[in-house]
Amino acid sequence: MISYLFAILFKIIYLVIIVVVLLSWIPIFDTKKEPILTLIKIYDYIMAPFKAIIPPIGMIDISPVVAIIVIQIVERLLLKILIGIGL
């Protein structure tokens, strides 16, 4: 049961990252209004460690790609441990 809740949490994290990255490509959205503002705050909180380590390459920010890869690794390890102990 707990492993299922963590799996859902990780899917929400992936969704937030992907939605904010896609919205950054479309300039018609007002980022000062809800719910986009809340998504951006969550995104900034998740991405802060990655952006501190990985600088943009020219005009391209690869930190979301690296973040998704790292989060997937953490998810797999955590779920494997939780399922292994029966949670």
N, C-alpha and C positions, 0 to 999 in steps of 0.2 A: 504494500500500500504506500509506504513512504517512498519507495523507488518510483512508483507511478507519479506521485506528486512532484518529485524532482525532475522527472522526464518532462512533465508539463511545464515546469518552471523554465527549463532550458529551451523548450520550444518557443516560449514567450520571449525569451531573451533573443533568440535568433530572429524572430519576427520583428521585434523592435529595431534591431540593427538593420535588417533588410529594408524595412519601411522607411526609416530615416535616411538611409543612403539613397533610396529611390526618390524620395521627396527632395533631396538636395539637388537632384538633376532637373527637377521641374520647378522653375522659379515663380509659378503662379500662386503657390500656397503662401499664406501669411503665417510666418513662424511665431508671431506674437499672440496668436489665438489658440484656444483650447480646441481639440485635444492634441494638436501638433506640438504645442509648447511642452506638455507633459511628456510626450514621446521623446522630444529632444533632451529634456532634463534626464530622463532615464538613460538615454543613449550616451550622453556626456558622462554620466556616472560610470557606466560600464566601460566606456572607451578611454577614460582618463589614463589608466596605467599603460595602455597600449600606445596612445598618442605621445606619452612622455618618453617612451623607448624608441618608437619607430617614427622617424621624420618623414614628411611627404617627399616623394621622388618627383621633382619638378612640380607639375600641377596635379599629380595623382597621389592620393592618400591610400596606401595599401593597408593601413591599420585595421579597417573593418574585416578584411580577408584574413589577416593574421589572427584577429580576435576570434572569428568564427572557428578557425582551425584549433586554436588553443582551448576554446570553450568546449568544442566537440571532444577533445582528448580528455579534458577534466570530466565531462559528462560520462563518457564511457568508463573511465576509471571509477568514478563515484558509484555509478549504477552497478558495475560489476561487484564492487565491495558490498553494496547494500543488498543485492540479490544473493551474494554468497553467504551473508549472515542471516538471510531469511526475512529481510525487511522489504 
